[in-house]
C-alpha cells in the first residue's frame, strides 16, 4: 500500500561507515553509523519521535547490546524501526544474535531471488551453502572446475597469483570484471596483498616513486582501501576503495580516485595518513588487492579468488562465494605436505579425503544465538522411564504449538488480490496523469476519494481488503517459518526420547522373557513361538514391569497390584491392562479352548472398537 512519507522523517543507520555511504548512494539523506547515532541519542543531540522511521541496514552485524539500546530509544519516542539484514552472513564482532532472535519471533519478509550470480548452478550452490549443505556445494564447484587444489601452501599461492594476474589484465580492458582476493585471516590478507603489489611492480604497472604510510610503501597505480572514517571532512569511510592517481612524498599526501563516484578524486592529507592512534587496528591506508571477509561484506566484483585454509565457517563461506557476479574460484591445500605448528591449512590427507575434510571444516556454524535461544537437552541415559515419558509429553506439547501451515490460503489470497487489481484496472480511466501500478488506487486509510465512480470505489475497497488479507497470511507464514527455525531442535529431541523409550522397553521385555516372573505368566500366559507374537509379548511384559517399577508394586500374585487412586497412575495402569488384554485376545484367537485369564487383570467392559483407535506399544514408541 502507499506509504505517505511526506510527513515522516526517514533516518538510516548501519554498523560501518562504508555501509552508510552505500545507503547515501541508494537515496537515504539522513545517515549515520550505529555508534554515532547512539552517541547522539545519549547526549540529546539527536531526537526521535512518533513520525520517525529508523532503518538499520546490516542489522545482523549489530551487536545485541547496541541493538537493544537503539530499540529502547525508538520505543520511548514511539518511532518505527525497520531492520534489514541477514543473520546467515557474517555475525557481529561482539556479542550478537539479537537480530536473529527478533526474526524468529516476529517473522520477516525475505528476498529469495538472487540477481548477482549469472549462472544458475552457482545460485543453486549458494542456496546449498545457505542451507548448510556445504558438501554438495563444494562438489558443485569442483564439478565446474572452480576448485584449485595443491599439495602445499606455496604451490596454491603460486596458482592463485597466476590466475589473479590473468584476471587483472582482463579487468584493465573491462573494469566491470575487477578481481578481488578473499581470505579469512588478516595475516593471510597482508601476505597476499604484498605479493600482488610485487607482481604489479615487476610488470611495470606501478609508478617508481613510493610513499611510506605506516608499514606500507604505496605507489601510483596501487589499489587501496581506507581504514578510518572521515566522512564529513574528506568524504571517505572505513572501507572506501579506490586507485592512487598521484602522491607527494614531501607534503605526504595521496590522491585517490574512489570507486563508484564517476571518477571523483580526493586528496588524503598528512593528518589523515599519519593520524593512526594506538587503539586503531586498521592501517589508515592499506592495499586492497586482497581483503578479509568482514570488509568484503557488501562488496560486488566480477571475479573472486577465495583462499581457504579449513579454519573458516559456513557463514564466512556464504559471504565470500556471493561476492562475484560470474567467476568464483576456491584455492585450498589438500595434499600430503605436513603443516607446521603455526599453520591452519589442511593436514596430511590424500586428495579425495582432503576435499571431504575441506567441506566438513567449512560446514561449521558461524552464526550467533542468544543464550535464551540455545537449546538444552537432558542426558537421556540418566532418566527413568517415568521421566522419559514426562519429557516426551512435554516435547509433544511444544511441537503442537507450531503455527499451522497456511500456504494454500496465502496462494488463494494472492490470486484473489491479483483478480481484484485487474477489476480495478478495468474501471480505471485511461486519461490524465496518474502514478503507475497500484499506487494510483491504494490509500493508507479506508477512505475513498469522493470523485471516484461507484464501481471503481467498490473495486478499490475490494483490492484493499484483498491486500490486508494477503498481508495477514504472509505475516502468519513468516511467524511459522521463524517458529520452525527457532524450534528445529524439538523434533530431534522428541525422536531421541522416543527411541530411548523404545530401547528401554525392548531391553525390559527381553529381561522379563529371560526371567519369566510368575505374575507376568499369570497375566500374559506362555511366550508365543512366533516371532511377531514373541515381540508383542515382550512389549506387554515391558509395560507391566515398567508400571511395577514406576509405582513400586511388589505384589507377587497380581501383575498390576491393587486399584490406584491417583489419575496419573490409573492412566498408566489402564495402558498396561490394555496391553495385557491385547495379548490375551491373541492367545484366545490362537487357542479357543484356552481358559481366560483372571478377571482382575482384564479391563472391565472391553470395547474393541475403542481399542482400535488407541496407539499400541509399538506405535506409541515410534
C-alpha positions as CSV (number, residue, x, y, z in Angstrom):
1,X,0.0,0.0,0.0
2,X,1.0,3.6,-0.4
3,X,3.1,4.9,2.4
4,X,2.6,8.6,2.9
5,X,6.2,9.6,3.9
6,X,5.9,13.3,3.3
7,X,5.2,13.9,7.0
8,X,7.7,11.4,8.2
9,X,11.4,11.6,8.8
10,X,13.5,8.8,7.3
11,X,16.7,8.1,9.3
12,X,19.1,5.3,8.2
13,X,21.9,3.7,10.2
14,X,24.5,1.0,9.6
15,X,27.3,-0.6,11.7
16,X,30.1,0.5,9.4
17,X,31.0,3.8,7.7
18,X,31.2,2.2,4.2
19,X,27.7,0.9,4.6
20,X,26.4,4.4,5.4
21,X,28.0,5.7,2.2
22,X,26.2,2.9,0.3
23,X,22.9,4.0,1.9
24,X,23.5,7.5,0.8
25,X,24.1,6.2,-2.7
26,X,20.7,4.4,-2.5
27,X,18.9,7.7,-1.8
28,X,18.9,8.0,2.0
29,X,19.8,11.6,3.0
30,X,19.9,11.3,6.8
31,X,22.5,8.6,7.5
32,X,24.8,7.8,10.5
33,X,26.7,4.8,11.8
34,X,25.1,3.0,14.7
35,X,27.8,4.1,17.1
36,X,27.4,7.7,16.1
37,X,23.6,7.6,16.3
38,X,23.7,6.0,19.8
39,X,26.2,8.7,21.0
40,X,24.0,11.5,19.6
41,X,20.9,9.9,21.2
42,X,22.5,9.5,24.5
43,X,23.8,13.1,24.5
44,X,20.5,14.5,23.4
45,X,21.9,15.8,20.1
46,X,19.6,13.6,18.1
47,X,15.8,13.2,18.8
48,X,13.4,10.5,17.6
49,X,9.6,11.0,17.6
50,X,6.5,9.2,16.6
51,X,7.0,10.3,13.0
52,X,10.5,8.9,12.6
53,X,11.2,5.8,10.6
54,X,14.6,4.3,11.6
55,X,16.1,1.9,9.0
56,X,19.1,-0.2,10.3
57,X,21.0,-1.8,7.5
58,X,23.2,-4.9,8.0
59,X,21.4,-5.4,11.3
60,X,22.8,-8.9,11.6
61,X,26.2,-7.3,12.2
62,X,25.0,-5.0,15.0
63,X,25.9,-6.3,18.5
64,X,22.9,-7.2,20.7
65,X,23.7,-4.6,23.3
66,X,23.8,-1.8,20.7
67,X,20.6,-3.1,19.1
68,X,18.8,-3.1,22.4
69,X,19.8,0.5,23.1
70,X,18.6,1.6,19.7
71,X,15.3,-0.1,20.1
72,X,14.9,1.3,23.6
73,X,15.4,4.9,22.2
74,X,12.9,4.2,19.5
75,X,10.4,2.6,21.9
76,X,10.5,5.6,24.2
77,X,10.0,8.0,21.3
78,X,7.3,5.9,19.6
79,X,9.4,5.6,16.4
80,X,9.1,2.9,13.8
81,X,12.2,0.7,13.3
82,X,12.9,-1.4,10.2
83,X,15.7,-3.9,10.5
84,X,17.4,-5.1,7.3
85,X,20.0,-7.8,7.3
86,X,20.9,-11.5,7.0
87,X,21.9,-13.4,10.1
88,X,23.3,-16.2,7.9
89,X,26.1,-13.9,6.8
90,X,28.9,-12.7,9.0
91,X,27.8,-12.1,12.5
92,X,28.6,-9.2,14.9
93,X,32.2,-9.0,16.2
94,X,30.9,-8.5,19.8
95,X,28.0,-10.5,21.3
96,X,25.3,-10.9,18.7
97,X,22.2,-12.9,18.0
98,X,19.7,-10.2,18.7
99,X,18.6,-9.7,15.1
100,X,18.1,-13.5,14.6
101,X,16.1,-13.6,17.9
102,X,13.7,-10.9,16.6
103,X,13.4,-12.5,13.2
104,X,12.4,-15.9,14.5
105,X,9.9,-14.4,17.0
106,X,8.3,-11.8,14.8
107,X,8.8,-13.2,11.3
108,X,10.4,-11.3,8.4
109,X,10.0,-10.6,4.7
110,X,12.6,-12.5,2.8
111,X,14.2,-11.7,-0.6
112,X,14.5,-15.1,-2.3
113,X,15.7,-14.1,-5.8
114,X,19.5,-14.0,-6.4
115,X,20.3,-11.4,-9.1
116,X,24.1,-11.2,-8.6
117,X,25.4,-14.5,-9.8
118,X,24.8,-15.0,-13.5
119,X,25.0,-18.8,-13.7
120,X,22.1,-20.9,-12.4
121,X,24.3,-23.7,-11.0
122,X,26.2,-21.1,-8.9
123,X,23.0,-19.7,-7.5
124,X,21.9,-23.2,-6.6
125,X,25.3,-23.9,-4.9
126,X,24.9,-20.7,-2.8
127,X,21.4,-21.9,-1.7
128,X,23.1,-25.2,-0.7
129,X,25.7,-23.3,1.4
130,X,22.9,-21.2,3.0
131,X,21.1,-24.4,3.9
132,X,24.2,-25.9,5.4
133,X,24.8,-28.5,2.7
134,X,28.4,-27.5,2.1
135,X,29.5,-30.9,0.9
136,X,27.1,-30.7,-2.1
137,X,28.2,-27.0,-2.7
138,X,31.9,-27.9,-2.8
139,X,31.1,-30.8,-5.1
140,X,29.3,-28.4,-7.5
141,X,32.2,-26.0,-7.6
142,X,34.6,-29.0,-8.1
143,X,32.4,-30.3,-11.0
144,X,32.6,-26.9,-12.7
145,X,36.4,-26.7,-12.3
146,X,36.2,-23.9,-9.7
147,X,38.2,-25.7,-7.0
148,X,42.0,-25.4,-7.3
149,X,43.8,-27.9,-5.2
150,X,47.6,-28.0,-4.4
151,X,49.7,-30.1,-2.2
152,X,51.4,-27.3,-0.3
153,X,50.8,-23.7,0.7
154,X,53.4,-22.2,-1.7
155,X,52.0,-24.2,-4.6
156,X,48.5,-23.0,-4.0
157,X,49.7,-19.4,-3.6
158,X,51.6,-19.6,-6.9
159,X,48.5,-20.8,-8.8
160,X,46.3,-18.1,-7.1
161,X,48.7,-15.4,-8.2
162,X,48.9,-16.6,-11.7
163,X,45.1,-16.6,-12.0
164,X,45.0,-13.2,-10.4
165,X,47.4,-11.7,-12.9
166,X,45.4,-13.0,-15.8
167,X,42.2,-11.6,-14.3
168,X,43.9,-8.3,-13.6
169,X,45.0,-7.9,-17.2
170,X,41.4,-8.7,-18.4
171,X,40.0,-6.1,-15.9
172,X,42.3,-3.5,-17.4
173,X,40.3,-3.9,-20.6
174,X,36.9,-4.2,-18.8
175,X,36.8,-2.5,-15.4
176,X,33.4,-4.3,-14.6
177,X,35.4,-7.5,-14.4
178,X,37.6,-6.4,-11.5
179,X,39.1,-9.2,-9.4
180,X,39.3,-9.5,-5.6
181,X,41.2,-12.0,-3.5
182,X,39.4,-13.1,-0.3
183,X,41.0,-14.7,2.7
184,X,39.9,-15.4,6.3
185,X,42.8,-14.0,8.4
186,X,44.5,-10.6,8.5
187,X,48.0,-12.2,8.2
188,X,47.0,-14.1,5.1
189,X,45.5,-10.9,3.6
190,X,48.6,-8.9,4.3
191,X,50.8,-11.6,2.7
192,X,48.6,-11.8,-0.5
193,X,48.5,-8.0,-0.8
194,X,52.3,-7.7,-0.7
195,X,52.6,-10.5,-3.3
196,X,50.1,-8.8,-5.6
197,X,51.9,-5.5,-5.3
198,X,55.3,-7.0,-6.0
199,X,53.8,-8.8,-9.1
200,X,52.4,-5.5,-10.4
201,X,55.6,-3.7,-9.8
202,X,57.6,-6.4,-11.7
203,X,55.2,-6.0,-14.6
204,X,55.6,-2.2,-14.7
205,X,52.1,-1.4,-13.6
206,X,53.1,0.9,-10.7
207,X,54.9,4.2,-10.5
208,X,58.5,4.4,-9.4
209,X,58.0,6.8,-6.5
210,X,56.8,5.4,-3.2
211,X,55.2,6.9,-0.1
212,X,55.6,5.2,3.2
213,X,52.2,5.0,5.1
214,X,52.6,3.0,8.3
215,X,54.4,-0.2,7.2
216,X,53.2,0.0,3.6
217,X,55.0,1.6,0.7
218,X,52.4,2.9,-1.8
219,X,52.8,3.8,-5.4
220,X,50.7,5.4,-8.1
221,X,48.6,2.6,-9.6
222,X,48.1,0.8,-6.3
223,X,44.6,-0.3,-5.3
224,X,44.0,0.9,-1.7
225,X,41.3,0.9,0.9
226,X,40.8,3.5,3.6
227,X,40.8,2.3,7.2
228,X,39.4,5.3,9.1
229,X,36.1,7.2,8.9
230,X,36.4,10.8,7.7
231,X,33.0,11.1,6.0
232,X,32.3,14.7,7.0
233,X,35.8,16.1,6.4
234,X,37.1,14.1,3.4
235,X,34.2,12.0,2.1
236,X,35.8,8.7,2.9
237,X,34.8,5.9,5.3
238,X,36.4,2.9,6.8
239,X,36.2,0.6,3.7
240,X,36.3,3.2,0.9
241,X,38.2,1.8,-2.0
242,X,40.0,3.4,-5.0
243,X,43.2,3.7,-7.0
244,X,46.1,6.0,-6.3
245,X,46.5,8.6,-9.1
246,X,49.1,10.9,-7.5
247,X,51.3,11.2,-4.4
248,X,53.5,13.8,-2.9
249,X,56.3,12.4,-0.6
250,X,57.3,15.8,0.7
251,X,53.8,17.1,1.6
252,X,52.8,13.5,2.4
253,X,49.5,13.4,0.5
254,X,47.8,10.8,-1.6
255,X,45.3,11.4,-4.3
256,X,42.8,8.6,-4.7
257,X,40.1,8.1,-7.3
258,X,37.3,6.5,-5.4
259,X,35.3,3.6,-6.8
260,X,31.7,4.3,-7.8
261,X,32.0,8.0,-7.8
262,X,32.2,8.7,-11.5
263,X,35.9,9.4,-11.3
264,X,35.8,11.6,-8.2
265,X,39.2,12.1,-6.7
266,X,40.0,13.1,-3.1
267,X,43.3,14.1,-1.5
268,X,44.2,12.4,1.7
269,X,46.4,14.8,3.8
270,X,49.2,14.2,6.2
271,X,46.8,14.4,9.1
272,X,44.8,11.5,7.8
273,X,47.8,9.3,6.7
274,X,49.8,9.8,10.0
275,X,46.9,10.1,12.4
276,X,46.7,6.5,13.4
277,X,46.3,6.1,17.2
278,X,47.3,3.3,19.5
279,X,43.8,1.9,19.6
280,X,43.3,1.7,15.9
281,X,43.7,-1.8,14.4
282,X,43.4,-0.8,10.8
283,X,46.0,0.9,8.7
284,X,44.8,4.4,7.6
285,X,45.5,3.4,4.0
286,X,46.1,-0.3,3.1
287,X,46.5,-2.3,-0.1
288,X,43.2,-3.6,-1.5
289,X,44.1,-6.5,-3.8
290,X,43.0,-8.9,-1.0
291,X,40.6,-8.4,1.8
292,X,39.1,-10.2,4.8
293,X,35.5,-11.5,5.0
294,X,34.1,-8.6,7.1
295,X,35.5,-6.0,4.7
296,X,34.1,-7.9,1.8
297,X,30.5,-8.0,3.0
298,X,28.5,-5.7,0.8
299,X,31.3,-5.8,-1.9
300,X,30.5,-6.9,-5.5
301,X,33.2,-7.8,-8.1
302,X,33.3,-9.5,-11.4
303,X,35.6,-12.3,-10.1
304,X,36.6,-13.6,-6.7
305,X,39.5,-15.8,-5.8
306,X,38.9,-17.4,-2.4
307,X,41.8,-18.7,-0.4
308,X,40.7,-21.4,2.0
309,X,42.6,-22.9,5.0
310,X,39.9,-25.0,6.6
311,X,39.5,-22.7,9.6
312,X,36.5,-20.8,8.1
313,X,32.8,-21.4,8.8
314,X,29.7,-21.7,6.7
315,X,28.7,-18.0,7.3
316,X,32.1,-16.8,6.1
317,X,31.9,-19.1,3.1
318,X,28.5,-17.9,2.1
319,X,29.6,-14.3,2.0
320,X,32.8,-15.0,0.0
321,X,31.0,-17.2,-2.6
322,X,28.4,-14.5,-3.2
323,X,30.9,-11.6,-3.9
324,X,31.5,-12.2,-7.6
325,X,29.0,-12.0,-10.4
326,X,30.2,-14.7,-12.7
327,X,33.5,-16.3,-11.6
328,X,34.4,-17.5,-8.1
329,X,37.3,-19.9,-7.6
330,X,38.3,-21.8,-4.4
331,X,42.0,-22.4,-3.6
332,X,42.9,-24.9,-0.9
333,X,45.7,-27.2,0.3
334,X,44.6,-30.8,0.2
335,X,48.0,-32.5,-0.4
336,X,50.3,-34.6,1.8
337,X,52.7,-31.9,2.9
338,X,52.8,-31.8,6.7
339,X,51.9,-28.4,8.1
340,X,53.9,-26.5,10.7
341,X,52.6,-25.7,14.2
342,X,51.6,-22.2,13.2
343,X,49.7,-23.3,10.1
344,X,45.9,-23.8,9.9
345,X,45.9,-25.4,6.4
346,X,44.6,-28.9,6.0
347,X,46.7,-31.7,7.4
348,X,48.2,-34.8,5.7
349,X,45.4,-36.3,3.6
350,X,45.0,-37.9,0.2
351,X,43.2,-35.7,-2.3
352,X,39.7,-37.2,-2.0
353,X,39.9,-37.1,1.8
354,X,41.2,-33.6,1.6
355,X,38.1,-32.4,-0.4
356,X,35.9,-34.1,2.1
357,X,37.7,-32.6,5.1
358,X,37.6,-29.2,3.4
359,X,33.8,-29.4,3.1
360,X,33.4,-30.7,6.7
361,X,35.6,-27.9,8.0
362,X,33.6,-25.2,6.1
363,X,30.3,-26.7,7.5
364,X,30.9,-25.3,11.0
365,X,28.2,-22.9,12.0
366,X,29.3,-19.3,12.3
367,X,26.1,-17.5,13.4
368,X,25.4,-16.2,16.9
369,X,22.5,-17.1,19.1
370,X,21.1,-15.6,22.3
371,X,21.6,-17.6,25.4
372,X,17.9,-18.0,25.9
373,X,17.6,-19.4,22.3
374,X,20.3,-22.0,22.9
375,X,18.6,-25.4,23.2
376,X,19.4,-27.7,26.1
377,X,18.6,-31.4,26.4
378,X,18.9,-33.7,29.4
379,X,21.1,-36.8,29.5
380,X,18.5,-39.4,28.4
381,X,20.7,-42.2,29.7
382,X,20.2,-40.9,33.3
383,X,16.4,-40.6,33.1
384,X,14.0,-43.2,34.4
385,X,11.1,-44.4,32.2
386,X,8.7,-42.1,34.0
387,X,10.9,-39.1,33.5
388,X,11.4,-40.1,29.8
389,X,7.6,-40.2,29.4
390,X,7.3,-36.8,31.0
391,X,10.0,-35.4,28.7
392,X,8.3,-37.0,25.7
393,X,4.9,-35.5,26.6
394,X,6.5,-32.0,27.2
395,X,8.2,-32.1,23.8
396,X,5.0,-33.2,22.1
397,X,3.0,-30.3,23.7
398,X,5.7,-27.9,22.4
399,X,5.5,-29.3,18.9
400,X,1.8,-29.0,18.9
401,X,2.2,-25.2,19.5
402,X,3.7,-24.7,16.0
403,X,1.6,-22.3,13.9
404,X,-0.3,-24.2,11.3
405,X,0.7,-24.1,7.6
406,X,-1.5,-21.7,5.7
407,X,0.3,-21.8,2.3
408,X,-2.8,-22.7,0.4
409,X,-4.8,-19.9,1.9
410,X,-2.0,-17.5,1.1
411,X,-1.9,-18.7,-2.6
412,X,-5.7,-18.2,-2.8
413,X,-5.5,-14.7,-1.2
414,X,-2.7,-13.7,-3.7
415,X,-4.8,-14.9,-6.6
416,X,-7.8,-13.0,-5.3
417,X,-5.8,-9.9,-4.9
418,X,-4.5,-10.1,-8.5
419,X,-8.0,-10.6,-9.7
420,X,-9.2,-7.6,-7.8
421,X,-6.4,-5.5,-9.2
422,X,-7.5,-6.5,-12.7
423,X,-11.0,-5.4,-11.9
424,X,-9.8,-2.0,-10.7
425,X,-7.7,-1.7,-13.9
426,X,-10.8,-2.3,-16.0
427,X,-12.7,0.5,-14.2
428,X,-9.7,3.0,-14.2
429,X,-9.9,5.8,-16.7
430,X,-7.0,5.9,-19.2
431,X,-6.8,9.7,-19.4
432,X,-4.9,12.0,-17.1
433,X,-1.5,11.8,-15.4
434,X,-1.6,9.1,-12.8
435,X,1.0,7.2,-10.8
436,X,2.0,3.8,-12.2
437,X,0.7,0.5,-10.8
438,X,-1.4,0.1,-7.7
439,X,-0.2,3.5,-6.2
440,X,-3.0,5.2,-8.2
441,X,-5.7,3.3,-6.3
442,X,-4.5,2.4,-2.9
443,X,-4.5,4.5,0.3
444,X,-3.3,4.1,3.8
445,X,-6.8,4.5,5.1
446,X,-10.2,3.1,4.1
447,X,-11.5,6.5,3.0
448,X,-12.0,6.6,-0.8
449,X,-11.9,9.9,-2.8
450,X,-15.3,11.3,-3.4
451,X,-14.6,11.8,-7.1
452,X,-14.3,8.1,-7.8
453,X,-17.2,6.4,-9.6
454,X,-19.2,3.9,-7.6
455,X,-17.9,0.8,-9.4
456,X,-14.3,2.0,-9.0
457,X,-14.7,2.8,-5.4
458,X,-16.2,-0.6,-4.6
459,X,-13.4,-2.3,-6.6
460,X,-10.8,-0.3,-4.8
461,X,-12.2,-1.3,-1.4
462,X,-12.0,-4.9,-2.5
463,X,-8.4,-4.5,-3.5
464,X,-7.6,-3.0,-0.1
465,X,-9.3,-5.9,1.7
466,X,-7.5,-8.4,-0.5
467,X,-4.2,-6.7,0.3
468,X,-4.9,-6.8,4.0
469,X,-5.8,-10.5,3.9
470,X,-2.7,-11.4,1.9
471,X,-0.5,-9.4,4.2
472,X,-2.1,-11.1,7.3
473,X,-1.5,-14.6,5.9
474,X,2.0,-13.7,4.7
475,X,2.9,-12.5,8.2
476,X,1.5,-15.7,9.7
477,X,3.7,-17.8,7.4
478,X,6.7,-15.6,8.3
479,X,6.0,-16.3,12.0
480,X,5.6,-20.0,11.2
481,X,9.0,-20.1,9.5
482,X,10.6,-18.3,12.4
483,X,9.0,-20.7,14.9
484,X,10.2,-23.7,12.9
485,X,13.7,-22.4,12.8
486,X,13.8,-21.4,16.5
487,X,12.4,-24.8,17.5
488,X,14.1,-27.0,14.9
489,X,15.8,-29.0,17.8
490,X,12.4,-30.1,19.2
491,X,11.8,-32.8,16.5
492,X,15.3,-34.3,17.0
493,X,14.9,-34.3,20.8
494,X,11.5,-35.9,20.6
495,X,12.8,-38.7,18.3
496,X,15.7,-39.3,20.6
497,X,13.4,-39.6,23.6
498,X,11.0,-41.9,21.7
499,X,13.9,-44.1,20.6
500,X,15.3,-44.3,24.2
501,X,11.9,-45.3,25.5
502,X,11.6,-48.0,22.8
503,X,15.1,-49.2,23.6
504,X,14.3,-49.4,27.3
505,X,11.0,-51.2,26.6
506,X,12.8,-53.7,24.4
507,X,15.5,-54.3,27.0
508,X,13.0,-54.7,29.7
509,X,10.9,-57.1,27.6
510,X,14.0,-59.3,26.9
511,X,14.9,-59.3,30.6
512,X,11.4,-60.4,31.6
513,X,11.3,-63.1,28.9
514,X,14.5,-64.5,30.3
515,X,13.4,-64.3,33.9
516,X,9.6,-65.1,33.3
517,X,8.2,-64.0,36.7
518,X,5.0,-65.7,37.8
519,X,2.8,-62.6,37.8
520,X,3.8,-62.0,34.1
521,X,3.0,-65.6,33.1
522,X,-0.3,-65.4,35.1
523,X,-1.3,-62.2,33.2
524,X,0.1,-63.0,29.7
525,X,0.4,-66.7,29.5
526,X,3.4,-68.5,28.0
527,X,5.7,-66.9,25.5
528,X,4.4,-67.5,21.9
529,X,6.5,-69.4,19.5
530,X,6.1,-67.0,16.6
531,X,8.4,-64.0,16.1
532,X,5.6,-61.5,15.9
533,X,3.8,-63.0,18.9
534,X,7.0,-63.0,21.0
535,X,7.7,-59.4,20.2
536,X,4.1,-58.4,21.2
537,X,4.5,-60.5,24.4
538,X,7.8,-58.7,25.3
539,X,6.2,-55.3,24.8
540,X,3.2,-56.1,27.0
541,X,5.6,-57.6,29.6
542,X,7.7,-54.4,29.5
543,X,4.5,-52.4,30.1
544,X,3.8,-54.5,33.2
545,X,7.4,-54.3,34.5
546,X,7.7,-50.6,33.9
547,X,4.4,-49.9,35.7
548,X,5.5,-52.0,38.7
549,X,8.9,-50.3,38.8
550,X,7.4,-46.8,38.5
551,X,4.8,-47.3,41.3
552,X,6.8,-49.8,43.4
553,X,4.4,-52.7,43.1
554,X,5.7,-55.7,45.0
555,X,2.6,-58.0,44.8
556,X,3.9,-61.4,43.7
557,X,0.4,-62.6,42.6
558,X,-1.2,-59.7,40.8
559,X,0.8,-58.2,37.9
560,X,-0.6,-54.6,38.4
561,X,-1.3,-54.7,42.1
562,X,-4.4,-53.0,43.7
563,X,-6.5,-50.4,42.0
564,X,-4.8,-47.0,42.4
565,X,-6.4,-43.7,43.3
566,X,-4.3,-41.1,41.5
567,X,-5.4,-40.2,38.0
568,X,-1.9,-40.4,36.6
569,X,-1.4,-43.9,37.9
570,X,-4.8,-45.0,36.8
571,X,-4.0,-43.9,33.3
572,X,-0.7,-45.9,33.3
573,X,-2.5,-48.9,34.8
574,X,-5.1,-48.7,32.1
575,X,-2.4,-48.6,29.4
576,X,-0.8,-51.8,30.9
577,X,-4.2,-53.5,31.2
578,X,-4.9,-52.7,27.5
579,X,-1.6,-54.4,26.5
580,X,-2.5,-57.4,28.7
581,X,-5.9,-57.6,27.1
582,X,-4.4,-57.5,23.6
583,X,-2.1,-60.4,24.3
584,X,-5.0,-62.4,25.9
585,X,-7.2,-61.8,22.9
586,X,-4.5,-63.0,20.5
587,X,-4.0,-66.1,22.6
588,X,-7.7,-66.9,22.8
589,X,-7.9,-66.5,19.0
590,X,-5.0,-68.9,18.5
591,X,-6.3,-71.4,21.1
592,X,-10.1,-71.1,21.7
593,X,-10.1,-73.9,24.3
594,X,-7.7,-71.9,26.5
595,X,-9.3,-70.6,29.6
596,X,-9.5,-66.9,30.1
597,X,-7.1,-65.2,32.5
598,X,-8.3,-63.9,35.9
599,X,-10.8,-61.1,35.6
600,X,-8.6,-58.9,37.9
601,X,-6.1,-58.4,35.0
602,X,-8.8,-57.8,32.3
603,X,-10.2,-54.4,31.5
604,X,-13.8,-54.1,32.6
605,X,-16.3,-54.0,29.7
606,X,-13.7,-54.0,26.9
607,X,-14.6,-52.1,23.8
608,X,-12.7,-53.4,20.8
609,X,-13.7,-50.5,18.6
610,X,-12.3,-48.1,21.1
611,X,-9.1,-50.0,21.5
612,X,-8.6,-50.0,17.7
613,X,-8.3,-46.2,18.0
614,X,-5.7,-46.3,20.6
615,X,-2.0,-46.5,19.9
616,X,-0.4,-49.8,20.7
617,X,3.0,-50.1,22.4
618,X,5.0,-50.3,19.1
619,X,3.3,-47.3,17.6
620,X,3.5,-45.2,20.8
621,X,7.2,-45.9,20.9
622,X,7.7,-44.5,17.4
